[in-house]
Structures are given as structure tokens and as C-alpha cells.
Amino acid sequence: MPRSAAPDTAPDVAADAGPEGALVSGRDAPTASAVSRPSLGQVLDFAWGRGPFTATEAMAGASLTRSTTIDAIDTLVAADVVRELPNARDAGEYSGGRPARRFELPADLGAVIALDAGDTHLGVTVTDLARTPLAHVRTDLDRQHTVGQRRTAILKHLDAALSASGVPRDGILALCAGVAAPVARNGSSPPHPDGFWERTNPGLAELLAGWAPVVEIKNDAVLAAAAEGDLGEAVGCRDYIALIAGERFGAGAVVDGHILHGAHGGVGEMVLFDHVRGVDSAHGLGPTITRIADELLDSGDAEADGALAALATEGLRADRILALAATGDPDAARVVRETGAYLARVVAVLGSTYDPERVIICGAIAEDIEPVLDAARDVLRPLLDLPAPAILRSRLGADIVLAGAVSTALASARAFGLPQLVAQRFKGR
């Protein structure tokens, strides 16, 4: 089962999906208090992510009397929500005295769906409640695809992933989709001057509303922040930035343990860098590395017959330039240093704005970006009055948005989807 992030150690992902409107639901989504008896909700909340447990452990964890705890557990077992396991003696783990009864909240009680709806790709993952993948599908999209084509592709791949998972539609407790656009609390995106945000998020809240009791649409950088807080470099950290840094910058900001959104979901939109001297755009590290290499070659400051010039004849790419720098090539090394200085200015702005403890560079580019981070660290400190944040490399890879969508969906399943499932089962008895 997925671990539960304590409020004082990680972003409050579940609270982020609260009654103020961050949830989009096809049906009413009750909280644990909507379960027929409060004790049932308390035991369910204790059992989430716990693995096998005894009544004594549940009594202490749920702050209930022994008789109330046993009654709640027996009620949940009778409803096929909690599963009774072989006792310790039968399991070969106990030899003396009366063995304690053992229980667990089954990981296969339900499932969640995570969707990464990028500009040029779609990724869909179905997992059980222990975060075990049950199905994954991915496809590339033509950059010029229309809104209609996007909606059709999303539904097609959701259907394919659900079919491959073997989970019935009514077994999905929550769905979370990430998009490359700011997302308001109702799941919509504001108008963009070029229509990009509306195409990236073409009414997904309404399109997906019937897929689960809880459906959430989130900005991709917000989901990167959720992933880092749950699984990555920000576990135990209350103040950090997850900076998606490939093609364009996008920031998920966590302050005092809470993921920030803003009135229109625009916290972390990096158009502000268009107005920052020495940065001048929201272009990420990939385009920046190739731009600096081009400028170095065009200026004549790079060796005309050097390795970087030879690389340019094949088409400059960030990964190739970083690989060349790793061999000790002086021209590529200069590109790395200048990119680091560029990144330091970006981090300095984020540091002054949000005062984070850490800035985590996320996305596929993070795999080879450590030399750039070293260069940024060398020049960052004088750019700030506040203590400089640590600049770290994410280890969650290219699927970080999916990972954050899974974390968010599991938190919503715990807070809303599972209590609704329990309420439905009791209603049907």
C-alpha cells in the first residue's frame, strides 16, 4: 500500500483536493465521515498503507476503544472491505499464547488512473492501491493535433489502459490528469493568447467526469512537485520548487508544506522570465544548451575544427553536447558553464520569490544535467540575499508527471474514493 505522507513532512496532496473546488467529480464524493459510522472511517484511515495489522494496533492508531475497534473491523470484514489474514500462529510467526487476529486493507480493493497529457504525447497508467502498475500505455501526438483529435486520443488510450489492467470501471476510485497549462480549481485552464492552454486542456474536467468518483486536472509541474514530495528529493521537505526544465520551464511551488496554485492555477508559470535580464525567456535547459552552443560557434570563440563544430554538422542536441562535455572537450565545457550561469539566475529568481530550501530540476533532461548544476552552484550564492537553495537533480525520470498523478490520485482515493466505495457497499447490503 502507498505510504501516507504526514502533514509535517510532505505536501498536503489530499488537502489540495479538498471541498473548496479542486475536485471535479462525476458523483458526490464523500469523505470518511460519510461512512455509516465514524469508527469505520477511522479504521479505514488507519489501515491505509499499513499492511497487516492487529486490532490492538488499530485501536491505538485510530484512537478508539478496543470493543469499538473490533466491532468496526468485523463490520468492514463482513462488507469485504478489510480482509482477515491467517493469524500469526497459522502464518508460522508465533508459537506461544493466544495468537492475535491479523487484517489488511487489500491493495486490489480498487485502482487509480494517472494521465500525462503532454503537448506531443499521452501516457496512461493504472495502479492498484499499493501503487503496483496494472497497465501502462503511451503514444506520441502530432504537434499540430486538433482539440477534437486530442479528446478522442485521450478517451481511446484511457479505454485501452483500463482494458489492459483488468479493473472494472466501477473499481476506479480516482483519476488524475496532468496538462502543460495552468489549471484553476474547477479543472479548467484560462485563455492563452495563442490558444495553447485551451488545446492542451480541452475541457478535460467535463470529458473525464464520469470516469471515477474523484477526477482531478492538474498542471504538470504541480504534479512533479507532488511526485518529488512523495517519492523523490523533497521527501521530508516543506519548502521546495520542482522545476520542469526540458523544453520550457514550469515550476511546482511548495511552501509550508502546501502546493501553491493561485486564482487561475498560474503559480509557477514562467513567462516572468521574459522580463528577467540575463534569462529573457521561459526556454528550458534543452533549448538553452543548444542556443549557447550555436552562439559560441557563430562568434568564432569555439574551435572551427573542434568536436563541438563537428557535432553541429549533425545537428546540435542538448544530450550530445552534455555527453561531449563529459569527455573534457573545452568548447562543450564552456557551454555547460554558461548554461549553469543561466540556470543560477533562474534559481535566484525562484529563491527570492518563494524562499525554497531546495530547487529540484525535473524531467528527462535531469539524467545528464549534474555538470550544469555544479556550474550553477558555483555562481548562485552572490545572486541572493536569502540563503541559497540547494539545487538538486530529480531521479524520477521522464515519467515524473505520471508519478505525481499517481500520488495525487491515491491521496484522493484515500480521502474520497474509498469512503464512497465503502458507503456503496453498505448501502447494497
N, C-alpha and C positions, 0 to 999 in steps of 0.2 A: 504494500500500500504506500502511496506517496506520503512523504513526511509532512508534518504540519509546521509551518513557519510561525514561530511565536511573534506577537506584535512588536516586541522589543528587539528582534534580531533580523527582521526582513520586512520588505514592503508589504503593506496590508492589502494583498491582492483581493481577498474576499471582500473586504470593506469597500474596495474600489468598485465592486459590482453591487452596490447597495441600493436601497429604495429610492435614492434621490434621482434615479433615472438612467444610471449607467447600464442597467439591464434592459434588454429587449427580449420580450418573451411572447411566445405564441399562446401560452396559457398562464394563468396566475401561478406565480412561483412562491410557495410558502417557505417561510423559514422554519427552523427546527421547532419553534413554538407552535406551529400549526399542526404538528403531530399530536395525536389524540391526548396524550399525557405528557407533561413537561419532562418527566423522568425518562421517557423513551428518547426524546431529543438529546438529553444529557448523556445517556449511554451511547447513543449513536455518535455524538461528537467525540466522546472519549475513545470509542472503538476505531475511529477513522485513522488509518495509518499505523495502528498499534501492532498489528499481527496478533498472534494468540494471546489471550488474556484470561484471567480468572475473575470470579465475582468479587473477590477481595480487592483486586487491583482496580476493577471498575468502580467499586464503592468509594475508594479513595480518590480516584481520578475524576469521578462525576460528582463528588461531594453529596452522596446520598446515603441513607441508612442501608443496612445490609438487606433487610426484608424488601425495601423498595427497589434496591438494585436487582435482587434475584427475581422479583416479580417482573421488572422491566425486561430483563434478559430473557426470561421464559416467554414473555409475550412476543418479543422480537424473533425468538427461535421458532415459535409456533407460526409466525407470519412469513417464515423463510427469508427473513432479512439478516439475522445473525445465525451463524452456523455453529452447532456444538461439535467439538472435536473429541477424539479419544482422550480419556483422562491420562494424567501423567504416567500412571502405572501401565495402562494399556500401550502407551507410546514408548515404554521401556525407559522412562526418565525418572522413575520414582519407585521406591521399594518398601517404604515403611509408612504406617498410619493410613488415614483415610485420604485417598487422592482427591485433589481439587478438580472440579469440573473446569473445562477449558473451552473457550469460544473464540470466534473471529468474525469480523465483518468481511465477507468474501470479496475478493478483488473482481470476480466475474458477476457481481450483483448488477453492474451497469457498465457503461462505457462513455467516453467523451470523444468529440471530434475536434481536431485543430486544423485550421486552414490558413495557409500563407498565400494570399492573393497578391503577388507581386505584379509589377508592370509587364514583365515579359515571361512570367512563369506562374504556375499554380502547384502547390504542394498540399496534400491532404493526408493526415494521419489519424487513425483511430486507435485509442489505447483503452485498456481496462483501468480500474480504479487504482491499480498498483503501478500505473504508468507503463505497463508492458505493451509494446506495439502489437496491434492485431492486424493492421493493414496500413499500407502507405502507397500512394500514387502520386506521380509528378509528371507534369507536361510543360513544354515551352509554349509561349504565346507569341504570335506575330506582334511586333511593337505597334502596328497600325490597327490592331483589332478594334472592333466597334463595341459599344455598350451592350448591344444585343448578343454579340458573339461571346463577350465576357460572361454575361449572365448564364448563357447556355453552357459554356465550358465549365463554370463553377458547379452548376447543378449536375452535369454529366459526371464530373470527377468525384463529387460527393457521393452520388449513387454508386459509382464503381468502388470507392473505398468502403462504403458500408456493406456492399455485397461481398467484397473480399474478406471483410472482417468476420462475417457470420453472425453479427449482432443484429437483432431485430430493431426496427425503427424505434419502437417504444422502449428499448433498452438504452437509448442515448439520453444521458442525464444533463448534458451541457454541450454547447458548441461555441467555439471562439474563433473568429476570423481576423487576421491581420492584414492591413492595407497600407500602402505608401501614401497616406494622406492624413491630415488632422481629422479626428473623429469627435463629434460632440457627444454629450451624454445620452442622446437618444439614438446613437448609432449612425447618424448622417454626417456627411462632410460638407463644409462650406463651399461656396462657389470659388473656382480658381480662374484667374484671368485667361488661361488657355484651355480651361475645361478639364485639366488633368485629374484633379481630385474627384470630380463627378464621374469620370470614366473609371478611375481606379476603384471607387466605392459607388457602384451604380445601384443605389438603393438596396444594399445587402441586408439591412435590418429587416426590411419588409420581405425580401426574397427568401430569406432563411428562417423567418419567424416560426414556421411550423416544424422545424427540424428537431427541436428539443425544448424542454421546459425553460431553459435558460439559453439565450443566444446573445452573444456579445460581439460587437465590431470594435476593433482597437487599432490604433496606429502601430505600425511595425516597430518603431523604436520603443514605444511603451512596452510592447511585448518582449523586446530584447532586454529591457530593464527588469521585467518580471522574471525572465529566464536567469539573468545574472544573480538576482537576489535569491532565487530558489535553488539554483544548481551551480552557479559559476563563481566569479571573482568577487561578488558582493555579498556572499552568504555571511550573515552577521553584521553587515554594514547598513547604517541607516541613512547615509548621505552619499549619493554617487550618481554618476552620469553613465549611461550606456550609449556610446556614440557609434551608430552605424556609419561606416566610413568608406564604403566601397566607391560607388559612382557619385553619390551625393551624401552630404552629411544629414543625419537626423538624430536627435537626441531624446532619450528617455530619461527624465529627471526624477530622482527620488530624493525627497527632502524630509527629514524627521520620520523616516520610515514609510512615507506615503508617496505613491506615484502621482505626479502632478499632471493635470490635464488642461485647465483653463476653460474660459467660457465657450470656446469653439473647438476645443481639443488641440489648440495650437501651441501649447508649451513644447518647446523643443524643435519648432520649425526654424530652419537655419537660414532663411532669407536675410536675417540680420547681418550675415557675413558679407552680403553685397556692400555693406556700408562700413566695413571694418578695414582700415588701411593695412595693407600687407597680407590680407586674406582675399577680399574683393569678390568672393563668390561662395556659394554653398557646395562647390565641387568637392567631392571626396578625395581620398588619398590616391585612388587609382588614376583618375584624370590628372591630378596634381603631379604625380611622379612622371607621367609621360610629357606633360607640359614643360616641366623644368628640364627634362632631358632634351626636348626639342629646342628650348631656348638656349641651352648650353651649346648645342651643336650649331644652331643658327648664328650665334655670336662669335663662333670661331674659338671659343675658350676650351672646347674639347678637342682631343687629337683627331685630326681629319682621317687618319688611317687606324684609329683605335678601335677597341672592341665595341664601344658604345655606338660609334659611327657605323660599324658593320651590322650591329643589331638593328639600326634604323632602316637599313635596306630591306629588312624582312618585316618591318612594321613594329614600332615601339609598343611594348606592352609592359605594364607595371610588374607583373610577376617575373618577366625576363630580366628587367632592369635590376630588380632586387636580387635575383639569382646571380647576375653578373657582379653586383657589388659584393656579394658573399665570397667571390673569388679573389677580391682585393683590387679589382680594377679601379684606378683613381677617378676616372670620369663618373662611373656609376656611383662610387662612394660619395662624390660631391653632390650628386642628385639626392642621395639619401640624406646628407647633412642639410641641404636646403629644404627638403621636404619636412625634415624634423623641425626646422625653424618655423616653417609654415604651420605645422601641427601645434607647436608650442603657443603660437598666437591664438589659435582656435581654443586650446585648453585654457589659456589665460582669460579669455572672454567668458568661457563657461565657469571658470573658477571664481571670477569676480561676480558673476550673476547668481550662481547657485551655492557657492561655497561648499563644493563636494569634497569628501575625503578621498574619493577615487574617481578617475575617468577611465572607462574601460572601452577599448577600441574593439568593435564587434564586426562580424560579417566574415565572408570568405577571405577577404584581404588580410585578416588578422593573423593567419597562419604564418606568413613570412615577414611580418611587419616589425619585429623586435628591433632591428637596427635603426629604423626610423624613430621608434620610441626612445631608444638610447640617445639619439641626437636631440630629440625634443626635451628630454630630461635635462640635458646639458645646458639648455638656454632658457628653461621655463622660469626658474626662481626669480630672476630680476624683473620679470614682467608682471609680477603680482605683489600687492601689499599684504594680502592674506597669505597664510601658509599654503604652499603649492600642493595641489592634489597629487597623489600617486597616479602615474599613467601606466595602465596595465593592459595586457593583451588577453582578449577573450579566448577561451579554449572550447567554446561551444560550436564553432564552425559555421558553415553556411546556412545551417538549418536552425539558427538561433531564434528566428521569429516563430517557427513551428514549436520549438521547445517552450517559448514563452506562452504561446497559445494553449499548449497542453497544460502548463502550470495554472493559467488563468481559468481554463475550463474545469480543471479538477477542483480548484478553490470554489467555483460556482456550483459544481456538483455537490460538494460537501455542504455548502450553506443553503442551497435551494433545491437542487435536483433530487438528492437523496431523500430529504424530508417529504418532498412531493410524492416520490415513489412509495415511501412507507405509508403516507396518508391514503394513497390509492389502494394499496393492498389491504389496509384495514377497512376501507370503505367497501371493498369487494367481499369481505368475509361475512 
